[in-house]
Amino acid sequence: MEKGKGHPNAAGLLLLIALAGGSSACSRDYALNAYNAAANVRVDESQNIASLTEVIRSNPNDAGALNMRGTAFGLAGNLKAALADFTAAIRLDPAFHQAHSNRGLVHLKLGEPQAAEEDFSRALRLAPDYAPAHIGRGNARRLNKQYALALADYDRAIEMTAAEPQAFYNRGLVYQAQGRHDRALADFTSAINLNPGSANPYHGRALSQVALNRIDKAMADLDRALEIDPRFAEAWATRGALLERSGELQHARAAYRRALQADPQNAMAGSGTERIERQIPGLAVTRIAGRNNQSLN
């Protein structure tokens, strides 16, 4: 194994991961947790946009159908259409707290935490015990580094429904940002126990394990995250950083390249790859030659 030089300590590595955008506090956190207005049940990606469009064409004043189609659009990644449908639903029924909350989730996906917080707050004025809006507003406040207010929202959501993994996961992110890693670990573990099939809490827990210099446990959590989601770019990049720190540069480079395959804009993987290729002569040349060969085929 090639040994690298000047690798950061655990605290420095965690800072590097966060600054490079590889922390678990990323856009993956904001999956649309939308709810059906009538039954308050989750709507999933299998929702048929075409059939909902027919319903809306037949009854353009059906706020519930607009909310459901907005959910389907959001889950399909069409955020502009989702925003339009939620806004239309609210226009028809200003007291529709789920539509306010769902629109807040879209604003989060669009990187607009202030607009998101306003929508979640409107939802909570209409329905003070609506846990998804507390979680969503907590996320908006976390992004604005209003950690005390974010914790209050997550605490309230957990009081109302102790079986909601997103509340524990996002509260763990706040504790992590505050350097309270023991509490963060407890919350990530609770999120994992409630939803073992989600990769995000494993990645979050791995980062706190790194901060506490428990590298073997961090690697085990990263391995599990990548078993669940093999295209989890941030987890691959974090794995690359740990391998680079241990001097396993070839394996680190491979992990960084997996991150870049999943997300070519991943900053930590890009800078890590360049750093390793500067340390090991021939790697960059090999990569360039490989690209040239591909272009000839």
C-alpha positions as CSV (number, residue, x, y, z in Angstrom):
1,M,0.0,0.0,0.0
2,E,1.2,3.5,-0.9
3,K,1.6,5.7,2.2
4,G,0.4,9.3,2.0
5,K,1.8,12.2,4.0
6,G,0.3,15.0,5.9
7,H,-3.2,13.5,6.4
8,P,-5.5,15.4,8.8
9,N,-6.4,14.1,12.2
10,A,-10.0,13.0,13.0
11,A,-11.3,16.5,13.8
12,G,-9.6,18.0,10.7
13,L,-10.9,15.2,8.5
14,L,-14.5,15.9,9.7
15,L,-14.1,19.6,9.0
16,L,-12.7,18.7,5.5
17,I,-15.8,16.6,4.8
18,A,-18.2,19.3,5.9
19,L,-16.5,22.1,4.0
20,A,-16.4,19.9,0.9
21,G,-20.1,19.4,1.0
22,G,-19.8,15.7,1.9
23,S,-21.6,15.8,5.2
24,S,-25.0,14.2,5.7
25,A,-26.6,17.6,6.0
26,C,-27.1,17.6,2.2
27,S,-30.0,17.8,-0.2
28,R,-30.7,14.0,0.3
29,D,-32.3,15.0,3.7
30,Y,-35.2,16.6,2.0
31,A,-37.1,13.8,0.4
32,L,-40.7,14.9,-0.1
33,N,-42.7,13.5,2.8
34,A,-46.0,14.4,1.3
35,Y,-49.4,13.5,2.7
36,N,-52.8,12.8,1.2
37,A,-55.2,15.5,2.4
38,A,-58.1,13.2,3.2
39,A,-56.3,10.2,4.9
40,N,-53.0,11.9,6.0
41,V,-51.1,8.9,4.5
42,R,-47.9,9.0,2.5
43,V,-48.1,9.4,-1.2
44,D,-45.3,7.6,-3.1
45,E,-43.6,7.9,-6.4
46,S,-46.0,5.4,-8.0
47,Q,-48.7,8.0,-8.1
48,N,-50.0,8.3,-11.6
49,I,-49.6,11.9,-12.7
50,A,-51.7,11.3,-15.8
51,S,-54.7,9.9,-13.9
52,L,-54.5,12.8,-11.4
53,T,-54.4,15.2,-14.3
54,E,-57.7,13.7,-15.6
55,V,-59.2,14.1,-12.1
56,I,-58.2,17.7,-12.0
57,R,-59.4,18.3,-15.6
58,S,-62.8,17.0,-14.5
59,N,-62.8,19.0,-11.3
60,P,-60.3,21.9,-11.4
61,N,-61.4,22.9,-7.8
62,D,-60.3,19.7,-6.2
63,A,-57.5,20.9,-3.9
64,G,-56.8,17.4,-2.6
65,A,-56.1,16.2,-6.2
66,L,-53.8,19.1,-6.8
67,N,-52.0,18.4,-3.6
68,M,-51.6,14.7,-4.6
69,R,-50.3,15.6,-8.1
70,G,-48.0,18.1,-6.6
71,T,-46.6,15.3,-4.4
72,A,-46.2,13.1,-7.5
73,F,-44.4,15.9,-9.4
74,G,-42.1,16.6,-6.4
75,L,-41.1,12.9,-6.1
76,A,-40.5,12.8,-9.8
77,G,-38.1,15.8,-9.5
78,N,-40.4,18.3,-11.3
79,L,-40.2,20.9,-8.6
80,K,-41.6,23.8,-10.6
81,A,-44.8,21.8,-11.4
82,A,-45.0,20.7,-7.8
83,L,-44.8,24.3,-6.5
84,A,-47.5,25.3,-8.9
85,D,-49.9,22.6,-7.8
86,F,-49.3,23.2,-4.1
87,T,-49.9,26.9,-4.6
88,A,-53.1,26.2,-6.6
89,A,-54.3,23.9,-3.8
90,I,-53.6,26.6,-1.2
91,R,-55.4,29.2,-3.3
92,L,-58.5,27.0,-3.4
93,D,-58.3,26.1,0.3
94,P,-56.1,28.5,2.4
95,A,-56.6,26.3,5.5
96,F,-55.1,23.2,3.8
97,H,-52.1,22.7,6.2
98,Q,-50.7,19.7,4.3
99,A,-50.4,21.7,1.1
100,H,-48.6,24.5,3.0
101,S,-46.2,21.9,4.5
102,N,-45.6,20.2,1.2
103,R,-44.8,23.5,-0.5
104,G,-42.3,24.1,2.2
105,L,-40.6,20.9,1.3
106,V,-40.3,22.0,-2.3
107,H,-38.8,25.3,-1.2
108,L,-36.2,23.3,0.8
109,K,-35.4,21.2,-2.3
110,L,-35.0,24.5,-4.2
111,G,-32.5,25.8,-1.6
112,E,-35.0,28.4,-0.2
113,P,-35.0,27.8,3.5
114,Q,-36.6,31.2,4.4
115,A,-39.6,30.6,2.1
116,A,-39.8,27.0,3.4
117,E,-39.9,28.2,7.1
118,E,-42.7,30.6,6.3
119,D,-44.8,27.8,4.7
120,F,-44.1,25.4,7.6
121,S,-45.0,28.1,10.1
122,R,-48.3,28.7,8.3
123,A,-49.0,25.0,8.4
124,L,-48.4,24.9,12.1
125,R,-50.6,27.9,12.8
126,L,-53.4,25.9,11.1
127,A,-52.4,22.5,12.7
128,P,-50.1,23.0,15.7
129,D,-49.6,19.3,16.2
130,Y,-48.7,18.4,12.6
131,A,-45.3,16.7,13.1
132,P,-44.1,16.8,9.4
133,A,-44.3,20.6,9.5
134,H,-42.3,20.7,12.8
135,I,-39.6,18.5,11.1
136,G,-39.6,20.6,7.9
137,R,-39.4,23.8,9.8
138,G,-36.6,22.3,11.9
139,N,-34.7,21.5,8.7
140,A,-35.1,25.1,7.4
141,R,-33.9,26.5,10.7
142,R,-31.0,24.1,10.8
143,L,-29.9,25.3,7.3
144,N,-30.0,28.8,8.7
145,K,-27.9,27.7,11.7
146,Q,-30.8,28.5,14.1
147,Y,-29.9,25.4,16.1
148,A,-31.9,26.1,19.3
149,L,-35.1,26.8,17.3
150,A,-34.4,23.7,15.1
151,L,-34.0,21.5,18.2
152,A,-37.2,22.8,19.6
153,D,-39.1,21.7,16.4
154,Y,-37.5,18.3,16.4
155,D,-38.2,17.8,20.1
156,R,-41.8,18.7,19.5
157,A,-42.1,16.3,16.6
158,I,-40.6,13.5,18.7
159,E,-43.0,14.2,21.5
160,M,-45.9,13.8,19.1
161,T,-44.6,10.8,17.3
162,A,-41.7,8.9,18.7
163,A,-41.7,6.6,15.6
164,E,-40.6,9.2,13.1
165,P,-37.0,8.5,12.0
166,Q,-36.6,11.8,10.2
167,A,-37.0,13.7,13.5
168,F,-34.2,11.7,15.1
169,Y,-32.0,11.9,12.1
170,N,-32.3,15.6,11.6
171,R,-31.9,16.3,15.3
172,G,-28.7,14.2,15.2
173,L,-27.5,16.5,12.4
174,V,-28.0,19.5,14.7
175,Y,-26.1,17.8,17.6
176,Q,-23.4,16.9,15.1
177,A,-23.1,20.5,14.0
178,Q,-22.8,21.6,17.6
179,G,-20.0,19.0,18.3
180,R,-22.3,17.0,20.6
181,H,-21.4,13.7,19.0
182,D,-22.5,11.4,21.8
183,R,-26.1,12.8,21.4
184,A,-25.8,12.7,17.7
185,L,-24.8,9.0,17.8
186,A,-27.8,8.2,19.9
187,D,-30.2,10.0,17.6
188,F,-28.7,8.4,14.4
189,T,-29.0,5.0,16.1
190,S,-32.7,5.7,16.9
191,A,-33.3,6.7,13.3
192,I,-31.6,3.5,12.1
193,N,-33.6,1.3,14.5
194,L,-36.8,2.9,13.2
195,N,-35.8,2.7,9.5
196,P,-32.9,0.3,8.9
197,G,-33.3,0.7,5.2
198,S,-32.3,4.3,5.0
199,A,-28.7,5.1,4.2
200,N,-28.5,8.7,5.5
201,P,-28.4,7.9,9.2
202,Y,-25.6,5.4,8.7
203,H,-23.6,8.2,7.0
204,G,-24.4,10.7,9.7
205,R,-23.4,8.2,12.4
206,A,-20.2,7.5,10.5
207,L,-19.2,11.2,10.6
208,S,-19.7,11.4,14.3
209,Q,-17.7,8.2,14.8
210,V,-14.9,10.0,12.8
211,A,-15.1,13.0,15.1
212,L,-14.7,10.6,18.1
213,N,-11.8,8.9,16.3
214,R,-13.7,5.6,16.1
215,I,-12.6,4.9,12.5
216,D,-13.4,1.2,12.4
217,K,-17.0,1.9,13.4
218,A,-17.2,4.7,10.9
219,M,-16.1,2.4,8.1
220,A,-18.6,-0.2,9.2
221,D,-21.4,2.4,9.0
222,L,-20.2,3.6,5.6
223,D,-20.1,0.1,4.3
224,R,-23.7,-0.4,5.4
225,A,-24.8,2.9,3.9
226,L,-23.3,1.9,0.5
227,E,-24.9,-1.5,0.7
228,I,-28.3,0.2,1.0
229,D,-27.5,2.9,-1.7
230,P,-24.5,2.0,-3.9
231,R,-24.7,5.5,-5.6
232,F,-24.5,7.5,-2.3
233,A,-21.8,9.9,-3.5
234,E,-21.2,11.5,-0.1
235,A,-20.7,8.1,1.5
236,W,-18.2,7.1,-1.2
237,A,-16.3,10.4,-0.8
238,T,-16.2,10.0,3.0
239,R,-14.9,6.5,2.6
240,G,-12.3,7.8,0.3
241,A,-11.2,10.4,2.8
242,L,-10.8,7.8,5.5
243,L,-8.8,5.5,3.3
244,E,-6.6,8.4,2.2
245,R,-6.1,9.3,5.8
246,S,-4.9,5.7,6.5
247,G,-2.5,5.9,3.6
248,E,-4.4,3.4,1.4
249,L,-4.2,5.8,-1.6
250,Q,-5.2,3.3,-4.4
251,H,-8.3,2.3,-2.5
252,A,-9.0,5.9,-1.6
253,R,-8.8,6.9,-5.3
254,A,-11.2,4.1,-6.2
255,A,-13.7,5.3,-3.6
256,Y,-13.4,8.9,-4.8
257,R,-14.0,7.8,-8.4
258,R,-17.1,5.9,-7.3
259,A,-18.3,9.2,-5.7
260,L,-17.6,11.1,-9.0
261,Q,-19.5,8.5,-11.0
262,A,-22.6,9.1,-8.9
263,D,-22.1,12.9,-8.6
264,P,-19.5,14.5,-10.9
265,Q,-19.8,17.7,-8.9
266,N,-18.8,16.2,-5.6
267,A,-16.1,18.6,-4.4
268,M,-14.4,16.3,-1.9
269,A,-14.1,13.5,-4.3
270,G,-12.7,15.8,-7.0
271,S,-10.1,17.4,-4.8
272,G,-9.2,14.0,-3.2
273,T,-8.6,12.4,-6.6
274,E,-6.4,15.3,-7.7
275,R,-4.4,15.2,-4.4
276,I,-3.8,11.5,-4.7
277,E,-2.8,11.7,-8.4
278,R,-0.2,14.3,-7.4
279,Q,1.3,11.9,-4.9
280,I,1.4,8.9,-7.1
281,P,3.1,9.5,-10.4
282,G,1.5,7.8,-13.3
283,L,-2.1,7.6,-12.1
284,A,-3.2,10.8,-13.8
285,V,-1.4,9.7,-17.0
286,T,-3.2,6.3,-16.8
287,R,-6.5,8.0,-16.5
288,I,-5.9,10.3,-19.4
289,A,-4.7,7.4,-21.6
290,G,-7.8,5.5,-20.7
291,R,-10.0,8.4,-21.8
292,N,-8.0,8.7,-25.0
293,N,-8.5,5.0,-25.8
294,Q,-12.2,5.3,-25.1
295,S,-12.4,8.2,-27.6
296,L,-10.8,6.1,-30.3
297,N,-13.4,3.3,-30.0
